[in-house]
């Protein structure tokens, strides 16, 4: 009986934590939108020449 109660408690916590986490992530993205501009990432990659 103790194991069954422990499992139900954990399941309730997970069921509540996942939506709250998603809501918090969406709220942070909404508030942070536009504060950090997207910048180009440029990396030089050496390419070997083909034999002729």
Buried (B, 14 or more C-beta within 10 A) or exposed (E): EEEEEEEEEEEEEEEEEEEEEEEEEEEEEEEEEEEEEEEEEEEEEEEEEEEE
